[in-house]
Each structure stands twice: as C-alpha cells, then as structure tokens.
Amino acid sequence: QPLTIKDLIEVARCSKTKLFNRFKEEMGLTPVQFIMNERIKYAEKLIPHTPMLQSVAFQSGFNTYEHFYSSFKKLRGESPRSYRQRVA
C-alpha cells in the first residue's frame, strides 16, 4: 500500500507543518523525500522479478512511469533498466 503524507500525519497525530519540521529535524530529510526513498527501495526489490518496469512503477506508488524513471535516476544515479542489468 502506498505511503502518503496523510498517513504520516495520522500516525504522528500533529499538523502537517509540525510534521514537516519535526521530521526534517529528526531524520535530516523531509517526509516527501523519505516517502520517495522508500518507494525507490521497494522498486529495487521488485525490478529483478518483475518483467515490466511500468508495473514496478505503479506497484511502487508512482502514478506515471516517467515520474518513476526520473525519480529512480535522480536518487540512484542510473536508470531502472540499467539497475536491472547490473543486478541480474
């Protein structure tokens, strides 16, 4: 199930502003950055076992393949396809 800011607000039981401030203070990154990192980590687990990279994108919580591709490349320094080839 995709993780959202709304989920984090409910768990933390605080306002969005307070969540962002405390999260950044404690974790060193924003909740949005944290969620993106978690989605990419999950995608890394799926890529070797899922034939269609578009399917990996949607299963990882991305709405478009393009957003998945650009986020993956930005955070990991390589494309999802290159990652698949390297870990296969």
All heavy atoms as an XYZ file, in Angstrom:
732
protein
N       0.851     -1.186      0.000
C       0.000      0.000      0.000
C       0.888      1.237      0.000
O       1.799      1.349      0.812
C      -0.892     -0.005      1.230
C      -1.795      1.184      1.310
C      -2.754      1.064      2.487
O      -3.011     -0.031      2.958
N      -3.243      2.183      2.943
N       0.621      2.178     -0.901
C       1.442      3.386     -0.985
C       1.392      4.213      0.301
O       0.343      4.384      0.912
C       0.832      4.167     -2.142
C       0.072      3.161     -2.933
C      -0.374      2.114     -1.951
N       2.542      4.703      0.701
C       2.675      5.558      1.872
C       2.448      7.003      1.442
O       2.968      7.437      0.424
C       4.077      5.397      2.458
C       4.440      6.174      3.701
C       3.531      5.771      4.863
C       5.889      5.904      4.052
N       1.653      7.744      2.226
C       1.356      9.129      1.876
C       1.651     10.057      3.060
O       1.793      9.605      4.196
C      -0.125      9.303      1.494
O      -0.934      9.036      2.650
C      -0.523      8.366      0.356
N       1.689     11.348      2.765
C       1.864     12.359      3.812
C       0.696     12.271      4.786
O       0.883     12.374      6.002
C       1.968     13.773      3.205
C       3.204     13.891      2.313
C       1.973     14.843      4.292
C       4.520     13.738      3.033
N      -0.502     12.064      4.260
C      -1.688     11.952      5.112
C      -1.520     10.818      6.120
O      -1.867     10.956      7.294
C      -2.930     11.719      4.250
C      -4.214     11.691      5.035
C      -5.407     11.484      4.128
C      -6.679     11.368      4.959
N      -7.839     11.074      4.144
N      -0.962      9.693      5.671
C      -0.703      8.564      6.582
C       0.242      8.978      7.707
O       0.028      8.643      8.872
C      -0.091      7.381      5.832
C      -1.015      6.778      4.792
O      -2.250      6.865      4.961
O      -0.490      6.217      3.811
N       1.301      9.688      7.353
C       2.281     10.117      8.355
C       1.665     11.097      9.357
O       1.956     11.031     10.551
C       3.498     10.754      7.680
C       4.376      9.820      6.852
C       5.490     10.605      6.179
C       4.942      8.694      7.690
N       0.808     11.993      8.863
C       0.132     12.945      9.749
C      -0.747     12.199     10.746
O      -0.770     12.529     11.936
C      -0.681     13.967      8.925
C       0.276     14.902      8.181
C      -1.634     14.766      9.813
C      -0.404     15.787      7.146
N      -1.467     11.183     10.264
C      -2.338     10.406     11.149
C      -1.540      9.657     12.206
O      -1.925      9.610     13.369
C      -3.197      9.453     10.329
C      -4.281     10.152      9.531
C      -5.072      9.203      8.648
O      -4.978      7.971      8.826
O      -5.795      9.703      7.771
N      -0.423      9.079     11.830
C       0.413      8.339     12.777
C       1.037      9.293     13.793
O       1.074      9.001     14.988
C       1.511      7.539     12.031
C       2.539      6.986     12.996
C       0.896      6.413     11.222
N       1.525     10.435     13.326
C       2.197     11.392     14.208
C       1.208     12.197     15.048
O       1.599     12.779     16.064
C       3.058     12.337     13.381
N      -0.023     12.240     14.612
C      -1.075     12.998     15.313
C      -0.670     14.452     15.544
O      -0.676     14.950     16.674
C      -1.445     12.330     16.625
C      -2.045     10.965     16.419
C      -2.445     10.340     17.710
N      -2.973      8.998     17.419
C      -3.262      8.123     18.328
N      -3.106      8.406     19.599
N      -3.729      6.950     17.993
N      -0.264     15.099     14.441
C       0.085     16.509     14.516
C      -0.243     17.172     13.184
O      -0.616     16.508     12.225
C       1.561     16.688     14.870
S       2.710     16.028     13.668
N      -0.068     18.488     13.121
C      -0.350     19.220     11.890
C       0.719     18.902     10.838
O       1.815     18.434     11.153
C      -0.367     20.721     12.157
O       0.945     21.181     12.422
N       0.386     19.214      9.611
C       1.326     18.988      8.511
C       2.607     19.796      8.710
O       3.709     19.282      8.537
C       0.655     19.360      7.190
C       1.475     19.061      5.969
C       0.683     19.357      4.708
C       1.479     19.065      3.474
N       0.722     19.322      2.246
N       2.464     21.049      9.109
C       3.634     21.908      9.326
C       4.530     21.348     10.422
O       5.750     21.263     10.260
C       3.184     23.336      9.691
O       2.378     23.844      8.622
C       4.372     24.249      9.909
N       3.917     20.953     11.531
C       4.702     20.410     12.640
C       5.378     19.099     12.227
O       6.538     18.857     12.567
C       3.811     20.180     13.855
C       4.579     19.866     15.105
C       3.688     19.905     16.327
C       4.522     19.754     17.569
N       3.708     19.914     18.783
N       4.668     18.275     11.479
C       5.249     17.023     10.992
C       6.481     17.293     10.144
O       7.533     16.687     10.354
C       4.225     16.222     10.191
C       4.798     14.996      9.469
C       5.108     13.886     10.457
C       3.855     14.502      8.397
N       6.363     18.215      9.196
C       7.486     18.513      8.311
C       8.681     19.034      9.100
O       9.815     18.616      8.864
C       7.074     19.507      7.223
C       6.533     18.862      5.985
C       5.290     18.257      5.977
C       7.281     18.847      4.823
C       4.790     17.648      4.838
C       6.796     18.236      3.670
C       5.543     17.637      3.673
N       8.424     19.937     10.028
C       9.525     20.499     10.826
C      10.199     19.450     11.700
O      11.433     19.349     11.738
C       9.022     21.658     11.687
C       8.658     22.873     10.863
O       9.139     23.049      9.753
N       7.797     23.717     11.402
N       9.409     18.663     12.407
C       9.982     17.652     13.305
C      10.659     16.534     12.510
O      11.697     16.023     12.911
C       8.895     17.087     14.213
C       8.429     18.126     15.233
C       7.346     17.615     16.115
N       7.930     16.750     17.145
C       7.195     15.998     17.949
N       5.891     15.978     17.848
N       7.785     15.257     18.867
N      10.059     16.159     11.412
C      10.623     15.100     10.587
C      11.995     15.506     10.065
O      12.960     14.744     10.154
C       9.672     14.795      9.418
C       9.808     13.403      8.866
C       8.969     12.398      9.284
C      10.777     13.110      7.920
C       9.077     11.115      8.771
C      10.896     11.829      7.408
C      10.049     10.827      7.837
N      12.063     16.719      9.523
C      13.329     17.224      8.994
C      14.380     17.312     10.095
O      15.546     16.956      9.898
C      13.104     18.600      8.343
C      14.325     19.254      7.795
C      14.735     18.697      6.475
C      15.867     19.512      5.883
N      16.262     19.072      4.590
N      13.965     17.749     11.267
C      14.867     17.875     12.414
C      15.413     16.514     12.849
O      16.603     16.359     13.116
C      14.096     18.518     13.569
C      14.915     18.986     14.726
C      14.032     19.686     15.750
O      13.623     20.827     15.489
O      13.751     19.064     16.798
N      14.564     15.521     12.914
C      14.949     14.194     13.404
C      15.611     13.320     12.339
O      16.558     12.597     12.627
C      13.722     13.457     13.954
C      13.141     14.055     15.207
C      14.075     13.950     16.397
O      14.762     12.922     16.540
O      14.124     14.914     17.183
N      15.087     13.370     11.118
C      15.535     12.445     10.072
C      16.538     13.060      9.093
O      17.188     12.346      8.353
C      14.329     11.924      9.276
C      13.288     11.221     10.128
S      13.831      9.624     10.732
C      13.850      8.666      9.258
N      16.597     14.386      9.050
C      17.505     15.041      8.125
C      16.970     15.144      6.713
O      17.699     15.529      5.802
N      15.717     14.791      6.512
C      15.081     14.911      5.217
C      13.589     15.147      5.424
O      13.062     14.897      6.505
C      15.326     13.695      4.332
C      14.805     12.332      4.752
C      14.745     11.433      3.542
C      15.724     11.691      5.762
N      12.932     15.639      4.391
C      11.511     15.917      4.515
C      10.709     14.620      4.398
O      11.220     13.618      3.879
C      11.032     16.878      3.412
O      11.100     16.206      2.152
C      11.850     18.159      3.390
N       9.446     14.642      4.837
C       8.615     13.452      4.665
C       8.483     13.044      3.196
O       8.457     11.858      2.884
C       7.263     13.870      5.246
C       7.579     14.929      6.225
C       8.754     15.663      5.639
N       8.433     14.016      2.308
C       8.327     13.714      0.876
C       9.576     12.970      0.405
O       9.485     11.972     -0.326
C       8.102     15.004      0.053
C       8.149     14.720     -1.432
C       6.779     15.653      0.444
N      10.744     13.428      0.828
C      11.990     12.746      0.467
C      12.023     11.336      1.058
O      12.466     10.397      0.395
C      13.198     13.542      0.954
C      13.391     14.858      0.239
C      14.415     15.743      0.918
O      14.488     15.796      2.148
N      15.203     16.458      0.122
N      11.565     11.184      2.288
C      11.525      9.883      2.931
C      10.627      8.922      2.153
O      11.012      7.784      1.869
C      11.015     10.018      4.372
C      10.811      8.706      5.063
C      11.883      7.998      5.574
C       9.535      8.157      5.181
C      11.696      6.776      6.207
C       9.340      6.939      5.809
C      10.421      6.247      6.328
N       9.433      9.380      1.800
C       8.498      8.533      1.057
C       9.095      8.139     -0.290
O       9.020      6.975     -0.699
C       7.139      9.242      0.889
C       6.425      9.310      2.248
C       6.265      8.535     -0.148
C       5.195     10.184      2.268
N       9.721      9.094     -0.972
C      10.323      8.795     -2.278
C      11.430      7.746     -2.122
O      11.509      6.803     -2.910
C      10.885     10.075     -2.886
C      11.361      9.903     -4.304
S      10.051      9.436     -5.453
C       8.999     10.868     -5.351
N      12.260      7.872     -1.097
C      13.317      6.882     -0.854
C      12.727      5.499     -0.596
O      13.250      4.493     -1.087
C      14.189      7.297      0.328
C      15.186      8.367     -0.025
O      15.657      8.456     -1.145
N      15.512      9.197      0.940
N      11.651      5.439      0.172
C      11.011      4.157      0.466
C      10.422      3.527     -0.795
O      10.514      2.318     -1.002
C       9.925      4.326      1.539
C      10.483      4.661      2.912
C      11.458      3.605      3.426
O      11.090      2.414      3.463
O      12.591      3.967      3.785
N       9.816      4.338     -1.644
C       9.248      3.825     -2.898
C      10.345      3.274     -3.807
O      10.185      2.219     -4.411
C       8.476      4.927     -3.619
C       7.172      5.260     -2.948
C       6.452      6.369     -3.668
N       5.193      6.670     -3.006
C       4.402      7.665     -3.333
N       4.744      8.481     -4.316
N       3.281      7.865     -2.682
N      11.464      3.985     -3.871
C      12.574      3.524     -4.718
C      13.189      2.249     -4.142
O      13.518      1.317     -4.886
C      13.629      4.644     -4.894
C      13.038      5.843     -5.643
C      14.877      4.113     -5.585
C      12.539      5.554     -7.049
N      13.322      2.167     -2.826
C      13.837      0.927     -2.205
C      12.930     -0.260     -2.529
O      13.410     -1.350     -2.825
C      13.950      1.085     -0.687
C      15.177      1.812     -0.229
C      15.395      1.591      1.259
C      15.076      2.819      2.031
N      15.264      2.699      3.470
N      11.632     -0.033     -2.465
C      10.679     -1.089     -2.786
C      10.807     -1.480     -4.261
O      10.809     -2.665     -4.601
C       9.257     -0.631     -2.463
C       8.214     -1.690     -2.683
C       8.215     -2.863     -1.919
C       7.227     -1.544     -3.640
C       7.266     -3.842     -2.110
C       6.271     -2.519     -3.835
C       6.290     -3.662     -3.073
O       5.350     -4.640     -3.274
N      10.951     -0.487     -5.126
C      11.114     -0.757     -6.558
C      12.371     -1.583     -6.819
O      12.354     -2.492     -7.660
C      11.177      0.558     -7.332
N      13.438     -1.305     -6.091
C      14.669     -2.072     -6.266
C      14.451     -3.557     -5.968
O      15.072     -4.413     -6.597
C      15.778     -1.526     -5.369
C      16.337     -0.207     -5.836
C      17.361      0.371     -4.884
O      17.176      0.291     -3.656
O      18.362      0.908     -5.388
N      13.579     -3.848     -5.029
C      13.266     -5.247     -4.722
C      12.432     -5.888     -5.821
O      12.566     -7.081     -6.084
C      12.516     -5.345     -3.393
C      13.343     -4.977     -2.198
C      12.528     -5.048     -0.927
C      13.340     -4.578      0.270
N      12.549     -4.570      1.505
N      11.560     -5.098     -6.453
C      10.670     -5.627     -7.487
C      11.343     -5.790     -8.849
O      11.014     -6.709     -9.594
C       9.456     -4.699     -7.659
C       8.499     -4.567     -6.491
C       7.425     -3.529     -6.813
C       7.864     -5.900     -6.151
N      12.247     -4.894     -9.176
C      12.823     -4.846    -10.528
C      13.379     -6.189    -11.003
O      13.079     -6.611    -12.118
C      13.868     -3.718    -10.646
C      13.151     -2.366    -10.676
C      14.745     -3.887    -11.872
C      14.076     -1.157    -10.620
N      14.167     -6.911    -10.215
C      14.719     -8.172    -10.727
C      13.669     -9.254    -11.006
O      13.919    -10.176    -11.771
C      15.655     -8.640     -9.606
C      15.947     -7.423     -8.808
C      14.726     -6.575     -8.902
N      12.482     -9.123    -10.410
C      11.481    -10.186    -10.504
C      10.228     -9.790    -11.275
O       9.301    -10.594    -11.379
C      11.077    -10.631     -9.097
C      12.246    -10.902     -8.212
N      13.071    -12.002     -8.384
C      12.774    -10.206     -7.180
C      14.038    -11.973     -7.485
N      13.885    -10.897     -6.742
N      10.180     -8.564    -11.796
C       9.002     -8.081    -12.496
C       9.386     -7.734    -13.934
O      10.209     -6.842    -14.150
C       8.422     -6.832    -11.785
O       8.230     -7.147    -10.406
C       7.103     -6.413    -12.391
N       8.806     -8.424    -14.912
C       9.210     -8.206    -16.302
C       8.974     -6.782    -16.823
O       9.797     -6.249    -17.550
C       8.352     -9.196    -17.094
C       7.818    -10.157    -16.105
C       7.819     -9.479    -14.782
N       7.877     -6.165    -16.451
C       7.533     -4.842    -16.975
C       7.903     -3.751    -15.965
O       7.381     -3.736    -14.848
C       6.032     -4.753    -17.265
C       5.538     -5.745    -18.306
S       5.962     -5.264    -19.979
C       5.031     -3.772    -20.139
N       8.783     -2.852    -16.359
C       9.180     -1.765    -15.466
C       8.015     -0.822    -15.171
O       7.961     -0.223    -14.094
C      10.357     -0.995    -16.053
C      11.682     -1.760    -16.061
C      12.755     -0.974    -16.796
C      12.131     -2.074    -14.644
N       7.065     -0.702    -16.103
C       5.884      0.113    -15.845
C       5.100     -0.459    -14.667
O       4.570      0.277    -13.837
C       4.978      0.191    -17.085
C       5.565      0.999    -18.220
C       6.563      0.218    -19.075
O       6.896     -0.937    -18.802
N       7.058      0.850    -20.125
N       5.040     -1.766    -14.578
C       4.362     -2.427    -13.465
C       5.073     -2.129    -12.152
O       4.434     -1.889    -11.122
C       4.299     -3.935    -13.715
O       3.635     -4.584    -12.671
N       6.385     -2.132    -12.172
C       7.174     -1.791    -10.977
C       6.828     -0.375    -10.535
O       6.634     -0.111     -9.350
C       8.692     -1.916    -11.254
C       9.501     -1.351    -10.100
C       9.074     -3.359    -11.513
N       6.729      0.532    -11.494
C       6.418      1.929    -11.173
C       5.088      2.029    -10.439
O       5.008      2.663     -9.378
C       6.376      2.763    -12.457
N       4.060      1.405    -10.960
C       2.743      1.505    -10.350
C       2.681      0.772     -9.006
O       2.085      1.270     -8.058
C       1.669      1.002    -11.308
C       1.576      1.833    -12.566
C       1.686      1.245    -13.805
C       1.426      3.215    -12.492
C       1.615      2.006    -14.963
C       1.359      3.993    -13.638
C       1.453      3.390    -14.894
N       3.330     -0.380     -8.918
C       3.352     -1.116     -7.653
C       4.113     -0.350     -6.565
O       3.858     -0.545     -5.374
C       3.995     -2.491     -7.842
C       3.152     -3.458     -8.636
C       3.882     -4.772     -8.815
O       4.290     -5.400     -7.845
N       4.052     -5.195    -10.059
N       5.030      0.504     -6.977
C       5.844      1.278     -6.035
C       5.182      2.587     -5.619
O       5.754      3.350     -4.856
C       7.216      1.580     -6.646
O       7.876      0.392     -6.973
N       3.997      2.853     -6.159
C       3.257      4.041     -5.753
C       3.391      5.247     -6.658
O       2.965      6.340     -6.295
N       3.982      5.071     -7.830
C       4.105      6.176     -8.776
C       2.903      6.187     -9.713
O       2.413      5.125    -10.100
C       5.398      6.044     -9.592
C       6.633      6.257     -8.769
C       7.238      5.198     -8.108
C       7.185      7.525     -8.643
C       8.371      5.385     -7.341
C       8.328      7.721     -7.865
C       8.912      6.657     -7.224
N       2.452      7.380    -10.086
C       1.297      7.497    -10.979
C       1.671      7.375    -12.447
O       0.824      7.044    -13.272
C       0.572      8.828    -10.749
C      -0.085      8.868     -9.387
O      -0.548      7.850     -8.889
N      -0.125     10.033     -8.791
N       2.935      7.665    -12.767
C       3.389      7.543    -14.151
C       4.772      6.897    -14.182
O       5.552      7.029    -13.235
C       3.490      8.917    -14.857
O       4.529      9.694    -14.241
C       2.153      9.665    -14.814
N       5.054      6.243    -15.294
C       6.367      5.645    -15.466
C       7.441      6.736    -15.542
O       8.542      6.570    -15.025
C       6.410      4.765    -16.715
C       7.791      4.193    -16.940
C       8.254      3.153    -16.138
C       8.644      4.720    -17.897
C       9.536      2.637    -16.297
C       9.924      4.205    -18.067
C      10.361      3.173    -17.271
O      11.623      2.667    -17.425
N       7.096      7.852    -16.166
C       8.055      8.934    -16.334
C       8.518      9.471    -14.980
O       9.708      9.742    -14.791
C       7.452     10.060    -17.180
C       7.226      9.692    -18.632
C       6.003      8.794    -18.880
O       5.137      8.655    -17.973
O       5.933      8.216    -19.978
N       7.589      9.633    -14.051
C       7.953     10.119    -12.713
C       8.819      9.087    -11.995
O       9.813      9.437    -11.345
C       6.682     10.426    -11.911
C       6.959     11.048    -10.589
N       6.251     10.733     -9.467
C       7.880     11.970    -10.187
C       6.711     11.425     -8.442
N       7.706     12.176     -8.856
N       8.464      7.830    -12.126
C       9.272      6.752    -11.545
C      10.689      6.777    -12.121
O      11.672      6.749    -11.380
C       8.608      5.401    -11.815
C       9.496      4.221    -11.553
C       9.893      3.903    -10.268
C       9.931      3.416    -12.599
C      10.721      2.807    -10.021
C      10.749      2.322    -12.367
C      11.140      2.018    -11.073
N      10.784      6.837    -13.435
C      12.075      6.810    -14.108
C      12.960      7.967    -13.645
O      14.120      7.760    -13.264
C      11.875      6.874    -15.633
C      13.161      6.860    -16.408
C      13.697      5.660    -16.866
C      13.859      8.035    -16.690
C      14.889      5.636    -17.584
C      15.044      8.014    -17.398
C      15.550      6.819    -17.840
O      16.730      6.798    -18.537
N      12.410      9.185    -13.664
C      13.220     10.346    -13.294
C      13.598     10.320    -11.807
O      14.723     10.673    -11.447
C      12.513     11.654    -13.648
O      11.311     11.791    -12.931
N      12.697      9.868    -10.960
C      12.991      9.775     -9.524
C      14.053      8.718     -9.260
O      14.971      8.934     -8.470
C      11.719      9.434     -8.743
O      10.759     10.441     -8.893
N      13.926      7.565     -9.905
C      14.893      6.488     -9.732
C      16.274      6.964    -10.164
O      17.258      6.785     -9.445
C      14.463      5.256    -10.546
C      15.218      4.012    -10.192
C      14.668      3.090     -9.313
C      16.476      3.748    -10.716
C      15.357      1.930     -8.964
C      17.179      2.600    -10.375
C      16.611      1.691     -9.498
N      16.333      7.571    -11.347
C      17.616      8.018    -11.871
C      18.239      9.100    -10.986
O      19.443      9.096    -10.732
C      17.459      8.526    -13.298
C      18.771      8.772    -13.977
C      18.644      8.816    -15.462
C      20.041      8.905    -16.047
N      20.049      8.764    -17.463
N      17.419     10.005    -10.481
C      17.923     11.076     -9.621
C      18.479     10.522     -8.312
O      19.549     10.926     -7.858
C      16.801     12.066     -9.326
C      17.218     13.225     -8.455
C      16.052     14.169     -8.213
C      16.454     15.300     -7.302
N      15.310     16.183     -7.018
N      17.779      9.569     -7.706
C      18.193      9.045     -6.405
C      19.267      7.963     -6.488
O      20.072      7.817     -5.572
C      16.980      8.511     -5.642
C      15.996      9.572     -5.181
C      14.758      8.932     -4.588
C      16.639     10.507     -4.172
N      19.266      7.195     -7.560
C      20.210      6.070     -7.653
C      21.319      6.281     -8.677
O      22.250      5.491     -8.753
C      19.460      4.768     -7.977
C      18.483      4.338     -6.894
C      19.209      4.142     -5.569
N      18.343      3.594     -4.553
C      17.848      4.288     -3.531
N      18.124      5.560     -3.384
N      17.077      3.705     -2.647
N      21.213      7.322     -9.484
C      22.276      7.622    -10.441
C      22.306      6.718    -11.655
O      23.276      6.733    -12.403
N      21.256      5.942    -11.848
C      21.147      5.085    -13.019
C      19.671      4.832    -13.305
O      18.825      5.000    -12.437
C      21.886      3.762    -12.817
C      21.329      2.876    -11.719
C      22.140      1.608    -11.518
O      22.751      1.101    -12.468
O      22.166      1.124    -10.371
N      19.390      4.431    -14.523
C      18.006      4.171    -14.897
C      17.542      2.837    -14.308
O      18.373      1.992    -13.953
C      17.866      4.124    -16.419
O      18.488      2.955    -16.930
N      16.235      2.630    -14.207
C      15.744      1.330    -13.728
C      16.242      0.169    -14.598
O      16.585     -0.892    -14.084
C      14.222      1.466    -13.804
C      13.965      2.935    -13.713
C      15.137      3.577    -14.406
N      16.315      0.388    -15.897
C      16.792     -0.665    -16.804
C      18.258     -0.988    -16.539
O      18.646     -2.159    -16.483
C      16.589     -0.253    -18.257
C      17.091     -1.320    -19.236
C      16.702     -1.040    -20.659
N      15.282     -1.339    -20.783
C      14.408     -0.588    -21.441
N      14.793      0.500    -22.047
N      13.145     -0.925    -21.508
N      19.079      0.043    -16.343
C      20.497     -0.183    -16.024
C      20.640     -0.908    -14.702
O      21.482     -1.806    -14.569
C      21.248      1.148    -15.946
O      21.270      1.770    -17.199
N      19.816     -0.545    -13.737
C      19.841     -1.214    -12.448
C      19.515     -2.705    -12.621
O      20.200     -3.559    -12.075
C      18.845     -0.550    -11.486
C      18.736     -1.280    -10.150
C      19.689     -1.100     -9.164
C      17.694     -2.171     -9.914
C      19.610     -1.765     -7.958
C      17.606     -2.844     -8.701
C      18.552     -2.637     -7.732
O      18.481     -3.319     -6.552
N      18.478     -2.983    -13.415
C      18.093     -4.379    -13.662
C      19.250     -5.161    -14.277
O      19.559     -6.271    -13.871
C      16.872     -4.439    -14.575
C      16.574     -5.866    -15.034
C      15.418     -5.932    -15.974
N      14.229     -6.008    -15.146
C      13.032     -5.689    -15.546
N      12.827     -5.245    -16.769
N      11.995     -5.803    -14.742
N      19.901     -4.577    -15.263
C      21.014     -5.250    -15.937
C      22.179     -5.488    -14.979
O      22.825     -6.520    -15.029
C      21.474     -4.439    -17.147
C      20.449     -4.419    -18.259
C      20.796     -3.433    -19.359
O      21.632     -2.547    -19.184
N      20.122     -3.576    -20.496
N      22.408     -4.543    -14.099
C      23.529     -4.656    -13.160
C      23.268     -5.722    -12.095
O      24.181     -6.447    -11.713
C      23.778     -3.298    -12.491
C      24.998     -3.270    -11.613
C      25.325     -1.866    -11.126
N      24.243     -1.167    -10.455
C      23.883     -1.375     -9.197
N      24.507     -2.301     -8.471
N      22.913     -0.689     -8.646
N      22.055     -5.848    -11.608
C      21.782     -6.784    -10.521
C      21.366     -8.178    -11.005
O      21.307     -9.118    -10.208
C      20.722     -6.256     -9.526
C      21.203     -4.973     -8.887
C      19.369     -6.096    -10.163
N      21.088     -8.282    -12.282
C      20.641     -9.583    -12.824
C      21.760    -10.591    -12.891
O      22.891    -10.334    -12.898
C      20.040     -9.395    -14.207
